[in-house]
Amino acid sequence: MKVQVLVCMVMVGMVAALDNGLARTPPMGWLAWERFRCNIDCENDPHNCISESLLKNMADMMVSEGYRDLGYNVVSLDDCWPAHERDQDGKLQPDPQRFPSGLGALADYMHERGLKFGIYEDYGTLTCGGYPGILGHLETDAQTFADWGVDYVKLDGCNADPKDMDEGYPSFGDYLNKTGRPMVYSCSWPVYQQDSGITPNWTSIIETCNLWRNYNDIQDSWSSVANIINHYGDNQDKIVPNAGPGHWNDPDMLIIGNFGLSYEQSKTQMAIWAVMAAPLLMSVDLRDLREEYKAILQNKALIAVNQDELGIQGRRVYKAGHTEMWTRPITPVHEGNRSYALVVLNQGSDGTPAMVTVKPSSLGLTYPAGYEVVDLYTNVNHGTVLPDGQLTFSVNPSGVVVTKWQVVMP
């Protein structure tokens, strides 16, 4: 059977983008939500409740286990950190039992270890967990975050009218910028509007936010990861053009090392997130992470693909049955010819690996001198492949083969 593959190259930067100088590559770090949710029971579960102790533990692990040195440099709270009431001056305050030292001290703890401190809030009357939202307090809360030394702000959208977000999210972003403190701005604006039948104003979103959510929350399951992958592939013509240095699509957290993914599925999430130029925000208990999952998260070659300076989000360029191919243009570039990362994905579950043959020219890889091909999980070098040559890979069920096709330099 002859396979026709359409490769669509998208030029990034056709619209004005947020100019705060931040997130020139996708943010990397650790985020509390998917693994620890809204666990506030520090009396009965002190090891896992949302508290300064948990955040400090994660920060220490980020440093001692080498994550920070690989680029994972943000440690961020999610929902359920505040007290249920603002203070007498109308300012947000952390729960005093769970954060007795205050969030300024917690930010200092991160900064002393070469890390950045992230926080969560909500553009609504209440957060999703029922804590105070920022509506009516936008300027005050932005300045409070700056005073605490926050470096990264995630703004959710529960308990708010999606029609108001076109004004509210940019307004809060302006207040963040006016503080003078650089803070990466993560928005949930598009997903709430899309769920309400509103077409997002992408020009405004790109001008306002460093990253944004545009699909469902990730859950700890392969079906959730697969749904996200399929959504991005099925809607890539609308999604991909919005990404670039300083402004990224966010398919949500890495759940590698939790309970819901197999080893093969974990490799798949990391590979697809790298090719999609997605933020790499782990949500896992780093204190008991098994070595094989740590190795996936710390794969230097895949991190390099994710952080590639071209900043071009990858695309699904082939799909037949359970088999897919995704490519992302990356450096090095020679005389206008880009190198590529290629992910071959098998979404089958029949227990039998798929044999997949790849011909570079069918994917738009036509550099006459050919490409040196290296497997980024096994480090196997397949040598040089010319545009009309071919390689055959065995791809495990719900697994991937991910390779770097580097232009052969003269």
Backbone hydrogen bonds, N-H to C=O, Kabsch-Sander energy under -0.5 kcal/mol:
donor,donor_aa,acceptor,acceptor_aa,energy
4,Q,2,K,-0.5
5,V,3,V,-0.5
7,V,5,V,-0.6
8,C,6,L,-0.6
9,M,7,V,-0.6
10,V,8,C,-0.6
12,V,10,V,-0.5
18,L,206,I,-2.2
29,G,280,L,-2.5
30,W,74,V,-3.1
31,L,282,M,-3.1
32,A,76,S,-1.6
36,F,32,A,-2.3
37,R,32,A,-0.5
37,R,33,W,-3.2
39,N,36,F,-1.6
40,I,38,C,-1.0
42,C,40,I,-1.8
45,D,41,D,-2.2
48,N,45,D,-1.3
49,C,45,D,-1.2
50,I,39,N,-3.6
51,S,49,C,-0.7
52,E,98,R,-2.5
55,L,51,S,-2.0
56,K,52,E,-2.5
57,N,53,S,-2.4
58,M,54,L,-2.3
59,A,55,L,-2.3
60,D,56,K,-2.6
61,M,57,N,-2.1
62,M,58,M,-2.5
63,V,59,A,-1.6
64,S,60,D,-3.0
65,E,61,M,-2.3
66,G,63,V,-1.2
67,Y,62,M,-0.6
68,R,62,M,-2.7
70,L,66,G,-0.6
70,L,67,Y,-1.2
71,G,68,R,-1.8
72,Y,67,Y,-2.0
73,N,28,M,-1.3
73,N,71,G,-1.4
74,V,28,M,-1.0
75,V,116,K,-2.5
76,S,30,W,-2.6
77,L,118,G,-2.2
83,A,93,Q,-3.1
87,D,91,K,-2.8
90,G,87,D,-2.2
95,D,81,W,-2.3
99,F,95,D,-2.2
102,G,99,F,-1.3
106,L,102,G,-1.3
107,A,103,L,-2.6
108,D,104,G,-2.1
109,Y,105,A,-2.0
110,M,106,L,-1.8
111,H,107,A,-2.7
112,E,108,D,-2.6
113,R,109,Y,-0.6
113,R,110,M,-1.3
114,G,111,H,-1.7
115,L,110,M,-2.5
116,K,73,N,-3.5
118,G,75,V,-2.5
119,I,152,Y,-2.5
121,E,154,K,-2.6
123,Y,156,D,-2.7
124,G,122,D,-1.9
125,T,159,N,-2.1
127,T,131,Y,-3.1
130,G,127,T,-1.6
133,G,125,T,-2.0
134,I,122,D,-2.6
135,L,124,G,-1.8
137,H,134,I,-3.1
141,D,137,H,-3.0
142,A,138,L,-2.2
143,Q,139,E,-2.1
144,T,140,T,-2.3
145,F,141,D,-2.5
146,A,142,A,-2.0
147,D,143,Q,-2.8
148,W,144,T,-2.0
149,G,145,F,-0.8
149,G,146,A,-1.0
150,V,145,F,-2.5
151,D,117,F,-3.3
152,Y,117,F,-1.3
153,V,184,V,-3.2
154,K,119,I,-2.7
155,L,153,V,-0.6
155,L,186,S,-3.0
156,D,121,E,-3.2
156,D,154,K,-0.6
160,A,157,G,-0.6
164,D,161,D,-2.2
165,M,162,P,-1.1
167,E,164,D,-1.1
168,G,164,D,-2.8
169,Y,165,M,-1.9
171,S,167,E,-1.7
172,F,168,G,-2.4
173,G,169,Y,-2.3
174,D,170,P,-2.4
175,Y,171,S,-2.0
176,L,172,F,-2.4
177,N,173,G,-2.3
178,K,174,D,-2.4
179,T,175,Y,-0.9
179,T,176,L,-0.8
180,G,177,N,-1.4
184,V,151,D,-2.6
186,S,153,V,-3.4
186,S,184,V,-0.6
187,C,185,Y,-0.5
187,C,211,L,-2.9
188,S,155,L,-1.2
191,V,213,R,-1.4
192,Y,188,S,-1.3
193,Q,189,W,-1.7
194,Q,190,P,-2.9
195,D,191,V,-2.2
196,S,192,Y,-0.8
196,S,193,Q,-0.6
197,G,194,Q,-1.5
198,I,193,Q,-3.1
202,W,200,P,-1.3
205,I,201,N,-2.3
206,I,202,W,-2.8
207,E,203,T,-1.7
208,T,204,S,-1.1
208,T,205,I,-0.5
209,C,205,I,-3.0
210,N,185,Y,-2.4
211,L,185,Y,-1.4
212,W,248,W,-1.6
213,R,187,C,-2.1
214,N,250,D,-0.6
221,S,219,Q,-2.2
222,W,260,G,-0.7
225,V,221,S,-1.7
226,A,222,W,-3.2
227,N,223,S,-2.2
228,I,224,S,-2.0
229,I,225,V,-2.5
230,N,226,A,-2.7
231,H,227,N,-2.4
232,Y,228,I,-2.4
233,G,229,I,-2.4
234,D,230,N,-3.1
235,N,231,H,-1.7
236,Q,233,G,-0.9
238,K,235,N,-1.4
239,I,235,N,-1.7
240,V,236,Q,-2.3
242,N,239,I,-1.5
243,A,240,V,-1.9
244,G,247,H,-2.3
246,G,23,A,-2.1
247,H,244,G,-2.9
248,W,210,N,-2.0
250,D,212,W,-2.3
254,L,281,L,-2.1
255,I,253,M,-0.5
258,N,255,I,-1.7
266,S,262,S,-2.1
267,K,263,Y,-2.0
268,T,264,E,-1.8
269,Q,265,Q,-2.3
270,M,266,S,-2.1
271,A,267,K,-2.2
272,I,268,T,-2.8
273,W,269,Q,-2.6
274,A,270,M,-1.9
275,V,271,A,-2.1
276,M,272,I,-2.3
277,A,274,A,-1.2
278,A,273,W,-2.5
280,L,27,P,-2.3
281,L,279,P,-0.9
282,M,29,G,-2.8
282,M,280,L,-0.7
283,S,254,L,-2.2
286,L,284,V,-1.1
288,D,285,D,-1.2
289,L,286,L,-0.6
293,Y,290,R,-0.8
294,K,290,R,-2.2
295,A,291,E,-2.3
296,I,292,E,-1.0
297,L,293,Y,-2.2
298,Q,294,K,-1.9
299,N,296,I,-1.5
300,K,298,Q,-0.8
303,I,299,N,-2.4
304,A,300,K,-2.2
305,V,301,A,-1.6
306,N,302,L,-2.6
307,Q,303,I,-2.4
308,D,305,V,-1.4
311,G,308,D,-1.3
313,Q,311,G,-0.5
314,G,275,V,-2.4
315,R,327,T,-2.5
317,V,315,R,-0.7
317,V,325,M,-2.4
318,Y,325,M,-1.3
320,A,323,T,-2.6
323,T,320,A,-2.1
324,E,345,L,-2.5
325,M,318,Y,-2.1
326,W,343,V,-2.5
327,T,315,R,-2.5
328,R,341,A,-2.0
330,I,339,S,-2.7
334,H,337,N,-2.6
337,N,334,H,-2.3
338,R,336,G,-0.6
339,S,330,I,-1.7
339,S,332,P,-0.7
340,Y,405,W,-2.5
341,A,328,R,-2.3
342,L,403,T,-3.1
343,V,326,W,-2.8
344,V,342,L,-0.5
344,V,401,V,-3.0
345,L,324,E,-2.4
345,L,343,V,-0.6
346,N,399,G,-2.5
347,Q,322,H,-3.2
347,Q,345,L,-0.6
354,A,395,V,-2.8
356,V,354,A,-0.6
356,V,393,F,-3.1
358,V,391,L,-3.7
361,S,387,P,-2.8
362,S,359,K,-1.3
363,L,359,K,-0.6
363,L,360,P,-1.7
364,G,361,S,-1.3
365,L,360,P,-2.4
366,T,364,G,-1.0
370,G,367,Y,-1.9
371,Y,385,V,-2.3
372,E,406,Q,-2.9
373,V,371,Y,-0.5
373,V,383,G,-2.4
374,V,372,E,-0.5
374,V,404,K,-1.8
375,D,380,V,-2.8
376,L,402,V,-2.9
377,Y,402,V,-0.5
379,N,375,D,-1.8
382,H,373,V,-3.1
382,H,380,V,-0.6
383,G,373,V,-0.5
385,V,371,Y,-2.8
389,G,386,L,-2.3
391,L,358,V,-2.2
393,F,356,V,-3.3
395,V,354,A,-3.1
395,V,393,F,-0.6
396,N,394,S,-0.5
398,S,346,N,-1.4
398,S,348,G,-0.7
399,G,346,N,-0.6
399,G,396,N,-2.1
401,V,344,V,-1.9
403,T,342,L,-2.8
404,K,374,V,-2.6
405,W,340,Y,-3.7
405,W,403,T,-0.5
406,Q,372,E,-2.6
406,Q,404,K,-0.8
408,V,370,G,-2.0
409,M,407,V,-0.7
